[in-house]
């Protein structure tokens, strides 16, 4: 069974470990350098009620996390948010990412946001398929906007109107 709850400070080492795995091994994030727990603590402190962080637990352990972020800093964009989902690498294909993204969608709606923006490197086919399965539509592909592991990468943007 998967349960979703708000993240707390004690979750930061888990979140850092998951992100650092993907920073070092994947194009699902365009961070290039591992981040410290202190980096995550500062990030977490700066979150607003309109941009929650959630944790998925499965079999009694933290299995993934997700969060809403402002899409752009200007005031007119305040009801447009971006969703991010990360699942512990040993817990893929168990419905955790789906549960997290579905929860983010409902939280975004309940917070009065207008649109949820997603997307991923075009190599992250599972992430993009999950977004499409939950109603996101492709709105564009930006060519060669990130360079990681010595390769230029495309990013597909998706959008769900809430």
The 8 nearest C-alpha neighbors of each residue, nearest first, counted from 0:
[[1, 57, 2, 58, 56, 59, 95, 94],
 [2, 0, 57, 56, 55, 3, 95, 98],
 [1, 3, 56, 55, 0, 57, 4, 54],
 [4, 2, 55, 54, 56, 53, 1, 5],
 [3, 5, 54, 53, 6, 55, 2, 56],
 [6, 4, 53, 54, 52, 7, 3, 51],
 [7, 5, 53, 54, 52, 10, 4, 8],
 [8, 6, 9, 10, 5, 11, 52, 53],
 [7, 9, 10, 11, 6, 40, 43, 12],
 [8, 10, 7, 11, 12, 6, 13, 14],
 [11, 9, 8, 13, 7, 12, 6, 14],
 [10, 12, 14, 13, 9, 8, 15, 39],
 [13, 11, 15, 14, 10, 36, 16, 9],
 [14, 12, 16, 11, 10, 15, 17, 61],
 [13, 15, 11, 17, 12, 16, 18, 10],
 [14, 16, 12, 18, 13, 17, 19, 36],
 [17, 15, 13, 19, 14, 18, 12, 20],
 [18, 16, 14, 20, 19, 15, 87, 13],
 [19, 17, 21, 15, 20, 16, 22, 14],
 [18, 20, 22, 33, 16, 21, 17, 15],
 [19, 21, 17, 18, 23, 22, 24, 16],
 [20, 22, 25, 24, 18, 23, 19, 17],
 [23, 21, 19, 20, 30, 24, 31, 18],
 [22, 24, 21, 20, 19, 25, 33, 31],
 [25, 23, 21, 22, 20, 26, 19, 27],
 [26, 24, 21, 27, 22, 23, 28, 20],
 [25, 27, 28, 29, 120, 147, 24, 122],
 [28, 26, 25, 120, 123, 119, 29, 21],
 [29, 27, 26, 30, 22, 21, 25, 120],
 [28, 30, 31, 26, 27, 145, 147, 22],
 [31, 29, 28, 22, 32, 33, 147, 34],
 [30, 32, 22, 29, 33, 147, 23, 28],
 [33, 31, 30, 34, 22, 23, 19, 29],
 [34, 32, 19, 22, 35, 31, 23, 30],
 [35, 33, 38, 32, 19, 15, 36, 39],
 [34, 36, 38, 37, 39, 33, 15, 12],
 [35, 37, 39, 38, 12, 15, 40, 11],
 [38, 36, 40, 35, 39, 41, 34, 42],
 [39, 37, 35, 36, 41, 40, 34, 42],
 [38, 40, 42, 36, 37, 41, 43, 11],
 [39, 41, 37, 43, 42, 38, 44, 36],
 [42, 40, 44, 38, 39, 43, 37, 45],
 [43, 41, 39, 45, 40, 44, 38, 46],
 [42, 44, 40, 45, 46, 41, 39, 8],
 [45, 43, 41, 42, 46, 40, 47, 39],
 [44, 46, 42, 43, 41, 47, 40, 50],
 [47, 45, 43, 44, 50, 42, 48, 51],
 [46, 48, 49, 50, 45, 51, 44, 43],
 [47, 49, 50, 51, 46, 110, 52, 67],
 [50, 48, 47, 51, 110, 67, 107, 46],
 [49, 51, 67, 47, 68, 48, 46, 66],
 [52, 50, 66, 67, 48, 49, 53, 47],
 [51, 53, 66, 6, 65, 5, 67, 50],
 [54, 52, 5, 6, 65, 64, 4, 66],
 [53, 55, 64, 4, 6, 3, 63, 5],
 [56, 54, 3, 63, 62, 2, 64, 61],
 [55, 57, 61, 62, 60, 2, 1, 59],
 [58, 56, 1, 59, 60, 0, 62, 61],
 [57, 59, 60, 56, 0, 1, 61, 62],
 [60, 58, 57, 56, 61, 62, 1, 0],
 [61, 59, 56, 57, 58, 62, 55, 63],
 [60, 62, 56, 55, 63, 57, 54, 59],
 [63, 61, 56, 87, 55, 57, 60, 86],
 [64, 62, 86, 55, 87, 85, 54, 61],
 [63, 65, 54, 85, 53, 55, 84, 86],
 [64, 66, 84, 83, 53, 52, 85, 99],
 [67, 65, 52, 83, 51, 82, 53, 68],
 [66, 68, 50, 82, 81, 51, 80, 83],
 [69, 67, 81, 50, 80, 70, 82, 66],
 [68, 70, 80, 71, 81, 79, 72, 77],
 [69, 71, 80, 81, 79, 68, 76, 72],
 [70, 72, 69, 73, 76, 77, 79, 80],
 [71, 73, 74, 69, 70, 76, 77, 75],
 [74, 72, 75, 76, 71, 77, 70, 69],
 [75, 73, 77, 76, 72, 71, 78, 69],
 [74, 76, 77, 73, 78, 72, 79, 71],
 [77, 75, 79, 74, 78, 73, 71, 70],
 [76, 78, 74, 79, 75, 69, 73, 80],
 [79, 77, 112, 113, 76, 80, 114, 111],
 [80, 78, 114, 76, 77, 70, 113, 112],
 [81, 79, 70, 69, 115, 68, 116, 67],
 [80, 82, 116, 68, 70, 115, 67, 117],
 [81, 83, 67, 117, 66, 116, 68, 115],
 [82, 84, 65, 66, 67, 81, 85, 117],
 [83, 85, 65, 64, 96, 100, 86, 82],
 [86, 84, 64, 63, 65, 87, 83, 96],
 [87, 85, 63, 62, 88, 96, 64, 90],
 [86, 88, 62, 63, 90, 89, 17, 85],
 [89, 87, 90, 91, 86, 17, 20, 21],
 [88, 90, 87, 91, 86, 62, 92, 93],
 [91, 89, 87, 88, 93, 62, 86, 92],
 [90, 92, 93, 89, 88, 86, 87, 95],
 [91, 93, 94, 90, 95, 96, 89, 97],
 [92, 94, 91, 95, 90, 96, 97, 1],
 [95, 93, 97, 96, 92, 98, 91, 1],
 [94, 96, 98, 97, 93, 99, 55, 63],
 [95, 97, 99, 98, 94, 100, 86, 84],
 [96, 98, 94, 100, 95, 99, 101, 129],
 [99, 97, 95, 101, 96, 100, 94, 102],
 [100, 98, 96, 102, 97, 101, 95, 103],
 [99, 101, 103, 97, 102, 98, 96, 104],
 [102, 100, 104, 98, 103, 99, 97, 105],
 [101, 103, 99, 105, 100, 104, 98, 106],
 [104, 102, 100, 106, 101, 105, 107, 99],
 [105, 103, 101, 107, 102, 106, 100, 108],
 [104, 106, 108, 102, 107, 103, 109, 101],
 [107, 105, 103, 109, 108, 104, 110, 102],
 [106, 108, 104, 110, 112, 105, 109, 103],
 [109, 107, 105, 111, 106, 110, 112, 161],
 [108, 110, 106, 111, 107, 105, 112, 104],
 [109, 111, 107, 108, 112, 106, 49, 105],
 [112, 110, 108, 109, 113, 107, 78, 161],
 [111, 113, 78, 107, 108, 110, 114, 79],
 [114, 112, 161, 78, 79, 160, 111, 115],
 [115, 113, 160, 79, 161, 159, 112, 116],
 [116, 114, 80, 159, 81, 158, 79, 160],
 [117, 115, 158, 81, 157, 80, 82, 159],
 [118, 116, 157, 82, 81, 156, 158, 115],
 [117, 119, 156, 157, 155, 127, 154, 116],
 [120, 118, 154, 155, 121, 123, 27, 127],
 [119, 121, 154, 122, 123, 153, 27, 155],
 [120, 122, 123, 154, 153, 155, 119, 124],
 [121, 123, 120, 124, 26, 119, 27, 153],
 [124, 122, 121, 120, 126, 125, 119, 27],
 [123, 125, 127, 126, 122, 128, 121, 120],
 [126, 124, 128, 127, 123, 129, 122, 130],
 [127, 125, 129, 128, 124, 123, 130, 119],
 [126, 128, 130, 124, 129, 125, 131, 123],
 [129, 127, 125, 131, 130, 126, 124, 132],
 [130, 128, 132, 126, 127, 131, 125, 133],
 [129, 131, 127, 135, 133, 128, 132, 126],
 [130, 132, 135, 128, 134, 133, 129, 136],
 [133, 131, 129, 130, 134, 128, 135, 127],
 [134, 132, 130, 131, 135, 129, 101, 97],
 [133, 135, 131, 132, 159, 136, 130, 158],
 [136, 134, 159, 131, 158, 130, 157, 133],
 [137, 135, 157, 158, 131, 138, 134, 159],
 [136, 138, 157, 139, 156, 158, 135, 155],
 [139, 137, 157, 156, 136, 158, 140, 155],
 [140, 138, 156, 137, 155, 141, 157, 154],
 [139, 141, 155, 154, 156, 142, 153, 138],
 [140, 142, 154, 153, 144, 155, 139, 143],
 [141, 143, 153, 144, 140, 154, 152, 151],
 [142, 144, 152, 153, 151, 145, 141, 146],
 [145, 143, 142, 153, 152, 141, 151, 146],
 [146, 144, 152, 151, 143, 147, 153, 29],
 [145, 147, 151, 150, 152, 149, 148, 144],
 [146, 148, 149, 150, 145, 151, 29, 26],
 [147, 149, 150, 146, 26, 151, 31, 25],
 [148, 150, 147, 146, 151, 152, 145, 26],
 [151, 149, 146, 147, 148, 152, 145, 143],
 [150, 152, 146, 143, 145, 147, 144, 149],
 [153, 151, 143, 145, 146, 144, 150, 120],
 [152, 154, 142, 143, 141, 120, 121, 144],
 [155, 153, 120, 141, 119, 121, 140, 156],
 [154, 156, 140, 118, 119, 121, 139, 120],
 [157, 155, 118, 139, 138, 117, 137, 140],
 [156, 158, 137, 117, 118, 136, 138, 135],
 [159, 157, 116, 135, 136, 115, 117, 137],
 [158, 160, 135, 115, 114, 161, 134, 116],
 [161, 159, 114, 113, 115, 158, 135, 116],
 [160, 114, 113, 108, 159, 115, 112, 107]]
